Amino acid sequence: MPNKDLDRSKERSFLYIMIFTLIYGLTLLLWPLIAFAMGMSLAAPTPPEYEVASRLEGALLMTYPISVIAALIAGWVSYHARRYTFPYWIMQLPLLWIAAWILVIYLGEALSDVPFLR
């Protein structure tokens, strides 16, 4: 007799991974355009109080695809290894990059005052 909870968990996990695969796939398609535009804006002269934030924004933007690829691979590998709870957590990894990018934008001037970031 099959375990209905396990089957339901498997179906939910598959749906969750598929939804995030599609969303992150779309963001990866748009990433080159955004990276090009961001590269052009980062090349412009910035006031000294925003130099650190500008470098952090660039680093976060350039490493975003790494987080997406790592999350997708880890999510699908864990799903095929029958670990249906782990994808719920690992698929949130790229959202940390987005949250960090937003924080850097809003805390740009404050970050330039931190001595070890210069």
DRENTORKOL-3810 file (N, C-alpha, C; in nm, 4 decimals):
REM DRENTORKOL-3810
@n.u->0.0837; n.v->-0.1184; n.w->0.0000; ca.u->0.0000; ca.v->0.0000; ca.w->0.0000; c.u->0.0884; c.v->0.1251; c.w->0.0000
@n.u->0.0760; n.v->0.2092; n.w->-0.1017; ca.u->0.1606; ca.v->0.3281; ca.w->-0.1089; c.u->0.1254; c.v->0.4289; c.w->0.0007
@n.u->0.2248; n.v->0.4996; n.w->0.0406; ca.u->0.2089; ca.v->0.6017; ca.w->0.1432; c.u->0.1556; c.v->0.7294; c.w->0.0777
@n.u->0.0351; n.v->0.7693; n.w->0.1130; ca.u->-0.0287; ca.v->0.8857; ca.w->0.0503; c.u->0.0411; c.v->1.0160; c.w->0.0871
@n.u->0.0924; n.v->1.0254; n.w->0.2105; ca.u->0.1639; ca.v->1.1465; ca.w->0.2503; c.u->0.2911; c.v->1.1631; c.w->0.1688
@n.u->0.3610; n.v->1.0536; n.w->0.1452; ca.u->0.4833; ca.v->1.0593; ca.w->0.0660; c.u->0.4520; c.v->1.0979; c.w->-0.0780
@n.u->0.3464; n.v->1.0419; n.w->-0.1338; ca.u->0.3060; ca.v->1.0774; ca.w->-0.2702; c.u->0.2661; c.v->1.2238; c.w->-0.2806
@n.u->0.1926; n.v->1.2719; n.w->-0.1839; ca.u->0.1517; ca.v->1.4133; ca.w->-0.1834; c.u->0.2727; c.v->1.5044; c.w->-0.1685
@n.u->0.3660; n.v->1.4661; n.w->-0.0808; ca.u->0.4866; ca.v->1.5450; ca.w->-0.0625; c.u->0.5701; c.v->1.5464; c.w->-0.1904
@n.u->0.5752; n.v->1.4330; n.w->-0.2584; ca.u->0.6495; ca.v->1.4237; ca.w->-0.3840; c.u->0.5866; c.v->1.5138; c.w->-0.4902
@n.u->0.4551; n.v->1.5126; n.w->-0.4999; ca.u->0.3861; ca.v->1.5962; ca.w->-0.5982; c.u->0.4045; c.v->1.7449; c.w->-0.5687
@n.u->0.3920; n.v->1.7822; n.w->-0.4432; ca.u->0.4097; ca.v->1.9232; ca.w->-0.4056; c.u->0.5516; c.v->1.9695; c.w->-0.4326
@n.u->0.6472; n.v->1.8849; n.w->-0.3971; ca.u->0.7866; ca.v->1.9196; ca.w->-0.4187; c.u->0.8153; c.v->1.9369; c.w->-0.5676
@n.u->0.7621; n.v->1.8458; n.w->-0.6495; ca.u->0.7823; ca.v->1.8558; ca.w->-0.7935; c.u->0.7219; c.v->1.9859; c.w->-0.8481
@n.u->0.6010; n.v->2.0178; n.w->-0.8068; ca.u->0.5360; ca.v->2.1408; ca.w->-0.8516; c.u->0.6145; c.v->2.2636; c.w->-0.8077
@n.u->0.6596; n.v->2.2638; n.w->-0.6837; ca.u->0.7375; ca.v->2.3749; ca.w->-0.6294; c.u->0.8663; c.v->2.3950; c.w->-0.7094
@n.u->0.9359; n.v->2.2849; n.w->-0.7354; ca.u->1.0605; ca.v->2.2946; ca.w->-0.8110; c.u->1.0335; c.v->2.3411; c.w->-0.9537
@n.u->0.9278; n.v->2.2915; n.w->-1.0146; ca.u->0.8953; ca.v->2.3326; ca.w->-1.1515; c.u->0.8626; c.v->2.4816; c.w->-1.1587
@n.u->0.7865; n.v->2.5310; n.w->-1.0635; ca.u->0.7518; ca.v->2.6734; ca.w->-1.0629; c.u->0.8774; c.v->2.7589; c.w->-1.0503
@n.u->0.9641; n.v->2.7236; n.w->-0.9560; ca.u->1.0856; ca.v->2.8028; ca.w->-0.9378; c.u->1.1838; c.v->2.7833; c.w->-1.0523
@n.u->1.1841; n.v->2.6684; n.w->-1.1157; ca.u->1.2689; ca.v->2.6486; ca.w->-1.2335; c.u->1.2247; c.v->2.7425; c.w->-1.3456
@n.u->1.0954; n.v->2.7551; n.w->-1.3662; ca.u->1.0456; ca.v->2.8460; ca.w->-1.4688; c.u->1.0753; c.v->2.9924; c.w->-1.4346
@n.u->1.0511; n.v->3.0300; n.w->-1.3098; ca.u->1.0762; ca.v->3.1693; ca.w->-1.2687; c.u->1.2242; c.v->3.2031; c.w->-1.2800
@n.u->1.3092; n.v->3.1149; n.w->-1.2254; ca.u->1.4532; ca.v->3.1419; ca.w->-1.2315; c.u->1.5061; c.v->3.1322; c.w->-1.3739
@n.u->1.4454; n.v->3.0457; n.w->-1.4558; ca.u->1.4841; ca.v->3.0390; ca.w->-1.5964; c.u->1.4564; c.v->3.1696; c.w->-1.6681
@n.u->1.3416; n.v->3.2296; n.w->-1.6384; ca.u->1.3100; ca.v->3.3603; ca.w->-1.6980; c.u->1.4073; c.v->3.4682; c.w->-1.6510
@n.u->1.4429; n.v->3.4634; n.w->-1.5234; ca.u->1.5383; ca.v->3.5644; ca.w->-1.4745; c.u->1.6752; c.v->3.5452; c.w->-1.5382
@n.u->1.7118; n.v->3.4197; n.w->-1.5666; ca.u->1.8402; ca.v->3.3975; ca.w->-1.6343; c.u->1.8361; c.v->3.4439; c.w->-1.7798
@n.u->1.7187; n.v->3.4382; n.w->-1.8423; ca.u->1.7072; ca.v->3.4906; ca.w->-1.9782; c.u->1.7201; c.v->3.6423; c.w->-1.9806
@n.u->1.6683; n.v->3.7077; n.w->-1.8782; ca.u->1.6758; ca.v->3.8536; ca.w->-1.8709; c.u->1.8076; c.v->3.9036; c.w->-1.8124
@n.u->1.8816; n.v->3.8160; n.w->-1.7467; ca.u->2.0034; ca.v->3.8571; ca.w->-1.6772; c.u->2.1059; c.v->3.9250; c.w->-1.7675
@n.u->2.1334; n.v->3.8759; n.w->-1.8890; ca.u->2.2334; ca.v->3.9462; ca.w->-1.9717; c.u->2.1951; c.v->4.0908; c.w->-2.0017
@n.u->2.0678; n.v->4.1157; n.w->-2.0249; ca.u->2.0257; ca.v->4.2535; ca.w->-2.0512; c.u->2.0451; c.v->4.3414; c.w->-1.9286
@n.u->2.0076; n.v->4.2885; n.w->-1.8137; ca.u->2.0222; ca.v->4.3638; ca.w->-1.6895; c.u->2.1700; c.v->4.3827; c.w->-1.6561
@n.u->2.2500; n.v->4.2780; n.w->-1.6780; ca.u->2.3937; ca.v->4.2881; ca.w->-1.6501; c.u->2.4590; c.v->4.3924; c.w->-1.7409
@n.u->2.4186; n.v->4.3968; n.w->-1.8666; ca.u->2.4730; ca.v->4.4971; ca.w->-1.9576; c.u->2.4367; c.v->4.6374; c.w->-1.9115
@n.u->2.3098; n.v->4.6571; n.w->-1.8783; ca.u->2.2659; ca.v->4.7894; ca.w->-1.8325; c.u->2.3336; c.v->4.8267; c.w->-1.7011
@n.u->2.3446; n.v->4.7300; n.w->-1.6114; ca.u->2.4086; ca.v->4.7570; ca.w->-1.4824; c.u->2.5575; c.v->4.7854; c.w->-1.5016
@n.u->2.6207; n.v->4.7126; n.w->-1.5930; ca.u->2.7624; ca.v->4.7382; ca.w->-1.6212; c.u->2.7844; c.v->4.8784; c.w->-1.6738
@n.u->2.6927; n.v->4.9236; n.w->-1.7579; ca.u->2.7042; ca.v->5.0601; ca.w->-1.8099; c.u->2.6834; c.v->5.1624; c.w->-1.6984
@n.u->2.5897; n.v->5.1363; n.w->-1.6091; ca.u->2.5652; ca.v->5.2331; ca.w->-1.5016; c.u->2.6776; c.v->5.2293; c.w->-1.3983
@n.u->2.7392; n.v->5.1133; n.w->-1.3781; ca.u->2.8504; ca.v->5.1066; ca.w->-1.2829; c.u->2.9771; c.v->5.1698; c.w->-1.3387
@n.u->2.9854; n.v->5.1817; n.w->-1.4707; ca.u->3.1023; ca.v->5.2453; ca.w->-1.5314; c.u->3.0961; c.v->5.3968; c.w->-1.5196
@n.u->2.9793; n.v->5.4484; n.w->-1.4933; ca.u->2.9649; ca.v->5.5931; ca.w->-1.4783; c.u->3.0296; c.v->5.6375; c.w->-1.3472
@n.u->3.0790; n.v->5.7602; n.w->-1.3434; ca.u->3.1372; ca.v->5.8090; ca.w->-1.2184; c.u->3.0326; c.v->5.8117; c.w->-1.1070
@n.u->3.0729; n.v->5.7640; n.w->-0.9906; ca.u->2.9821; ca.v->5.7641; ca.w->-0.8758; c.u->3.0404; c.v->5.8507; c.w->-0.7655
@n.u->2.9565; n.v->5.9115; n.w->-0.6862; ca.u->3.0060; ca.v->5.9889; ca.w->-0.5729; c.u->3.0814; c.v->5.8964; c.w->-0.4763
@n.u->3.1790; n.v->5.9499; n.w->-0.4067; ca.u->3.2591; ca.v->5.8661; ca.w->-0.3156; c.u->3.1764; c.v->5.7944; c.w->-0.2093
@n.u->3.0646; n.v->5.8522; n.w->-0.1685; ca.u->2.9848; ca.v->5.7880; ca.w->-0.0638; c.u->2.9086; c.v->5.6657; c.w->-0.1141
@n.u->2.9084; n.v->5.6429; n.w->-0.2469; ca.u->2.8381; ca.v->5.5261; ca.w->-0.3010; c.u->2.9305; c.v->5.4273; c.w->-0.3715
@n.u->3.0631; n.v->5.4460; n.w->-0.3618; ca.u->3.1559; ca.v->5.3582; ca.w->-0.4320; c.u->3.1485; c.v->5.2144; c.w->-0.3810
@n.u->3.1432; n.v->5.1966; n.w->-0.2520; ca.u->3.1365; ca.v->5.0616; ca.w->-0.1948; c.u->3.0067; c.v->4.9938; c.w->-0.2356
@n.u->2.8975; n.v->5.0654; n.w->-0.2255; ca.u->2.7686; ca.v->5.0087; ca.w->-0.2641; c.u->2.7670; c.v->4.9739; c.w->-0.4124
@n.u->2.8298; n.v->5.0547; n.w->-0.4934; ca.u->2.8351; ca.v->5.0287; ca.w->-0.6368; c.u->2.9118; c.v->4.8992; c.w->-0.6644
@n.u->3.0252; n.v->4.8802; n.w->-0.5978; ca.u->3.1025; ca.v->4.7563; ca.w->-0.6160; c.u->3.0258; c.v->4.6348; c.w->-0.5663
@n.u->2.9573; n.v->4.6483; n.w->-0.4528; ca.u->2.8781; ca.v->4.5362; ca.w->-0.4001; c.u->2.7608; c.v->4.5023; c.w->-0.4916
@n.u->2.6962; n.v->4.6036; n.w->-0.5458; ca.u->2.5866; ca.v->4.5792; ca.w->-0.6404; c.u->2.6362; c.v->4.5028; c.w->-0.7617
@n.u->2.7499; n.v->4.5429; n.w->-0.8138; ca.u->2.8075; ca.v->4.4742; ca.w->-0.9291; c.u->2.8428; c.v->4.3295; c.w->-0.8978
@n.u->2.9022; n.v->4.3075; n.w->-0.7812; ca.u->2.9390; ca.v->4.1705; ca.w->-0.7426; c.u->2.8152; c.v->4.0831; c.w->-0.7242
@n.u->2.7134; n.v->4.1378; n.w->-0.6613; ca.u->2.5900; ca.v->4.0604; ca.w->-0.6424; c.u->2.5236; c.v->4.0285; c.w->-0.7757
@n.u->2.5223; n.v->4.1252; n.w->-0.8658; ca.u->2.4597; ca.v->4.1031; ca.w->-0.9952; c.u->2.5360; c.v->3.9992; c.w->-1.0773
@n.u->2.6666; n.v->4.0045; n.w->-1.0738; ca.u->2.7457; ca.v->3.9122; ca.w->-1.1549; c.u->2.7441; c.v->3.7697; c.w->-1.0992
@n.u->2.7208; n.v->3.7524; n.w->-0.9705; ca.u->2.7184; ca.v->3.6178; ca.w->-0.9126; c.u->2.5782; c.v->3.5597; c.w->-0.9011
@n.u->2.4771; n.v->3.6343; n.w->-0.9409; ca.u->2.3395; ca.v->3.5848; ca.w->-0.9321; c.u->2.3175; c.v->3.4546; c.w->-1.0111
@n.u->2.3665; n.v->3.4425; n.w->-1.1335; ca.u->2.3448; ca.v->3.3163; ca.w->-1.2063; c.u->2.4052; c.v->3.1951; c.w->-1.1364
@n.u->2.5132; n.v->3.2146; n.w->-1.0639; ca.u->2.5735; ca.v->3.1032; ca.w->-0.9897; c.u->2.4761; c.v->3.0526; c.w->-0.8838
@n.u->2.4102; n.v->3.1449; n.w->-0.8154; ca.u->2.3139; ca.v->3.1034; ca.w->-0.7123; c.u->2.1939; c.v->3.0326; c.w->-0.7740
@n.u->2.1487; n.v->3.0796; n.w->-0.8892; ca.u->2.0346; ca.v->3.0166; ca.w->-0.9561; c.u->2.0704; c.v->2.8758; c.w->-1.0015
@n.u->2.1844; n.v->2.8617; n.w->-1.0655; ca.u->2.2261; ca.v->2.7303; ca.w->-1.1145; c.u->2.2474; c.v->2.6342; c.w->-0.9979
@n.u->2.3102; n.v->2.6819; n.w->-0.8901; ca.u->2.3318; ca.v->2.5962; ca.w->-0.7724; c.u->2.1991; c.v->2.5537; c.w->-0.7104
@n.u->2.1048; n.v->2.6454; n.w->-0.7007; ca.u->1.9751; ca.v->2.6121; ca.w->-0.6417; c.u->1.8989; c.v->2.5126; c.w->-0.7277
@n.u->1.9002; n.v->2.5324; n.w->-0.8584; ca.u->1.8292; ca.v->2.4409; ca.w->-0.9470; c.u->1.8900; c.v->2.3009; c.w->-0.9445
@n.u->2.0209; n.v->2.2943; n.w->-0.9511; ca.u->2.0864; ca.v->2.1627; ca.w->-0.9476; c.u->2.0605; c.v->2.0936; c.w->-0.8146
@n.u->2.0793; n.v->2.1665; n.w->-0.7047; ca.u->2.0578; ca.v->2.1059; ca.w->-0.5724; c.u->1.9123; c.v->2.0659; c.w->-0.5525
@n.u->1.8198; n.v->2.1461; n.w->-0.6013; ca.u->1.6776; ca.v->2.1134; ca.w->-0.5877; c.u->1.6401; c.v->1.9881; c.w->-0.6627
@n.u->1.6850; n.v->1.9774; n.w->-0.7875; ca.u->1.6505; ca.v->1.8591; ca.w->-0.8669; c.u->1.7233; c.v->1.7345; c.w->-0.8184
@n.u->1.8485; n.v->1.7498; n.w->-0.7771; ca.u->1.9224; ca.v->1.6333; ca.w->-0.7249; c.u->1.8566; c.v->1.5823; c.w->-0.5975
@n.u->1.8187; n.v->1.6718; n.w->-0.5094; ca.u->1.7545; ca.v->1.6284; ca.w->-0.3853; c.u->1.6172; c.v->1.5669; c.w->-0.4123
@n.u->1.5474; n.v->1.6171; n.w->-0.5122; ca.u->1.4176; ca.v->1.5588; ca.w->-0.5474; c.u->1.4358; c.v->1.4155; c.w->-0.5975
@n.u->1.5338; n.v->1.3950; n.w->-0.6829; ca.u->1.5571; ca.v->1.2602; ca.w->-0.7358; c.u->1.6180; c.v->1.1671; c.w->-0.6307
@n.u->1.6754; n.v->1.2251; n.w->-0.5262; ca.u->1.7259; ca.v->1.1443; ca.w->-0.4146; c.u->1.6167; c.v->1.1205; c.w->-0.3102
@n.u->1.4942; n.v->1.1597; n.w->-0.3430; ca.u->1.3764; ca.v->1.1419; ca.w->-0.2570; c.u->1.3844; c.v->1.2192; c.w->-0.1259
@n.u->1.4482; n.v->1.3333; n.w->-0.1313; ca.u->1.4483; ca.v->1.4269; ca.w->-0.0182; c.u->1.3568; c.v->1.5410; c.w->-0.0585
@n.u->1.2309; n.v->1.5286; n.w->-0.0263; ca.u->1.1300; ca.v->1.6194; ca.w->-0.0785; c.u->1.1149; c.v->1.7486; c.w->0.0010
@n.u->1.1751; n.v->1.7579; n.w->0.1171; ca.u->1.1656; ca.v->1.8807; ca.w->0.1964; c.u->1.2791; c.v->1.9769; c.w->0.1636
@n.u->1.3950; n.v->1.9274; n.w->0.1312; ca.u->1.5125; ca.v->2.0107; ca.w->0.1048; c.u->1.4902; c.v->2.1120; c.w->-0.0082
@n.u->1.4222; n.v->2.0759; n.w->-0.1178; ca.u->1.4018; ca.v->2.1764; ca.w->-0.2240; c.u->1.3262; c.v->2.3001; c.w->-0.1787
@n.u->1.2403; n.v->2.2872; n.w->-0.0794; ca.u->1.1697; ca.v->2.4055; ca.w->-0.0298; c.u->1.2677; c.v->2.5094; c.w->0.0245
@n.u->1.3772; n.v->2.4641; n.w->0.0790; ca.u->1.4753; ca.v->2.5555; ca.w->0.1374; c.u->1.5781; c.v->2.6016; c.w->0.0351
@n.u->1.6306; n.v->2.5082; n.w->-0.0419; ca.u->1.7400; ca.v->2.5442; ca.w->-0.1323; c.u->1.6926; c.v->2.6316; c.w->-0.2478
@n.u->1.5656; n.v->2.6191; n.w->-0.2864; ca.u->1.5163; ca.v->2.7006; ca.w->-0.3969; c.u->1.5019; c.v->2.8481; c.w->-0.3576
@n.u->1.5186; n.v->2.8796; n.w->-0.2319; ca.u->1.5132; ca.v->3.0186; ca.w->-0.1847; c.u->1.6490; c.v->3.0879; c.w->-0.1956
@n.u->1.7542; n.v->3.0144; n.w->-0.2275; ca.u->1.8895; ca.v->3.0699; ca.w->-0.2321; c.u->1.9014; c.v->3.1939; c.w->-0.3211
@n.u->1.8524; n.v->3.1927; n.w->-0.4443; ca.u->1.8631; ca.v->3.3146; ca.w->-0.5262; c.u->1.7863; c.v->3.4343; c.w->-0.4692
@n.u->1.6856; n.v->3.4081; n.w->-0.3899; ca.u->1.6128; ca.v->3.5193; ca.w->-0.3277; c.u->1.7007; c.v->3.5937; c.w->-0.2279
@n.u->1.7996; n.v->3.5246; n.w->-0.1711; ca.u->1.8950; ca.v->3.5933; ca.w->-0.0831; c.u->1.9772; c.v->3.6954; c.w->-0.1601
@n.u->2.0120; n.v->3.6626; n.w->-0.2842; ca.u->2.0869; ca.v->3.7573; ca.w->-0.3673; c.u->2.0019; c.v->3.8802; c.w->-0.3957
@n.u->1.8773; n.v->3.8582; n.w->-0.4260; ca.u->1.7872; ca.v->3.9704; ca.w->-0.4563; c.u->1.7677; c.v->4.0568; c.w->-0.3318
@n.u->1.7492; n.v->3.9932; n.w->-0.2171; ca.u->1.7330; ca.v->4.0686; ca.w->-0.0916; c.u->1.8603; c.v->4.1460; c.w->-0.0582
@n.u->1.9753; n.v->4.0837; n.w->-0.0780; ca.u->2.1024; ca.v->4.1528; ca.w->-0.0509; c.u->2.1209; c.v->4.2703; c.w->-0.1458
@n.u->2.0833; n.v->4.2538; n.w->-0.2711; ca.u->2.0955; ca.v->4.3618; ca.w->-0.3685; c.u->2.0077; c.v->4.4798; c.w->-0.3293
@n.u->1.8863; n.v->4.4519; n.w->-0.2859; ca.u->1.7950; ca.v->4.5584; ca.w->-0.2421; c.u->1.8506; c.v->4.6286; c.w->-0.1180
@n.u->1.9050; n.v->4.5513; n.w->-0.0251; ca.u->1.9651; ca.v->4.6122; ca.w->0.0948; c.u->2.0827; c.v->4.7012; c.w->0.0597
@n.u->2.1659; n.v->4.6573; n.w->-0.0337; ca.u->2.2808; ca.v->4.7386; ca.w->-0.0738; c.u->2.2343; c.v->4.8683; c.w->-0.1377
@n.u->2.1287; n.v->4.8618; n.w->-0.2148; ca.u->2.0761; ca.v->4.9837; ca.w->-0.2765; c.u->2.0295; c.v->5.0821; c.w->-0.1692
@n.u->1.9548; n.v->5.0316; n.w->-0.0709; ca.u->1.8993; ca.v->5.1212; ca.w->0.0305; c.u->2.0019; c.v->5.1638; c.w->0.1357
@n.u->2.1034; n.v->5.0832; n.w->0.1581; ca.u->2.2043; ca.v->5.1167; ca.w->0.2587; c.u->2.3352; c.v->5.1618; c.w->0.1959
@n.u->2.3306; n.v->5.2082; n.w->0.0734; ca.u->2.4510; ca.v->5.2443; ca.w->-0.0004; c.u->2.5422; c.v->5.3419; c.w->0.0700
@n.u->2.4881; n.v->5.4485; n.w->0.1193; ca.u->2.5709; ca.v->5.5499; ca.w->0.1842; c.u->2.6254; c.v->5.4985; c.w->0.3171
@n.u->2.5466; n.v->5.4229; n.w->0.3907; ca.u->2.5919; ca.v->5.3692; ca.w->0.5194; c.u->2.7029; c.v->5.2656; c.w->0.5006
@n.u->2.6987; n.v->5.1905; n.w->0.3911; ca.u->2.8015; ca.v->5.0894; ca.w->0.3666; c.u->2.9374; c.v->5.1506; c.w->0.3382
@n.u->2.9404; n.v->5.2697; n.w->0.2831; ca.u->3.0683; ca.v->5.3332; ca.w->0.2525; c.u->3.1406; c.v->5.3777; c.w->0.3788
@n.u->3.0699; n.v->5.3842; n.w->0.4907; ca.u->3.1318; ca.v->5.4225; ca.w->0.6168; c.u->3.1946; c.v->5.3050; c.w->0.6896
@n.u->3.1695; n.v->5.1822; n.w->0.6427; ca.u->3.2257; ca.v->5.0630; ca.w->0.7066; c.u->3.3695; c.v->5.0470; c.w->0.6557
@n.u->3.4690; n.v->5.0517; n.w->0.7486; ca.u->3.6094; ca.v->5.0551; ca.w->0.7044; c.u->3.6547; c.v->4.9278; c.w->0.6319
@n.u->3.6112; n.v->4.8101; n.w->0.6719; ca.u->3.6635; ca.v->4.6876; ca.w->0.6106; c.u->3.6048; c.v->4.6592; c.w->0.4723
@n.u->3.5061; n.v->4.7357; n.w->0.4289; ca.u->3.4497; ca.v->4.7179; ca.w->0.2945; c.u->3.5191; c.v->4.8026; c.w->0.1906
@n.u->3.6011; n.v->4.8953; n.w->0.2321; ca.u->3.6685; ca.v->4.9852; ca.w->0.1368; c.u->3.7798; c.v->4.9193; c.w->0.0645
END
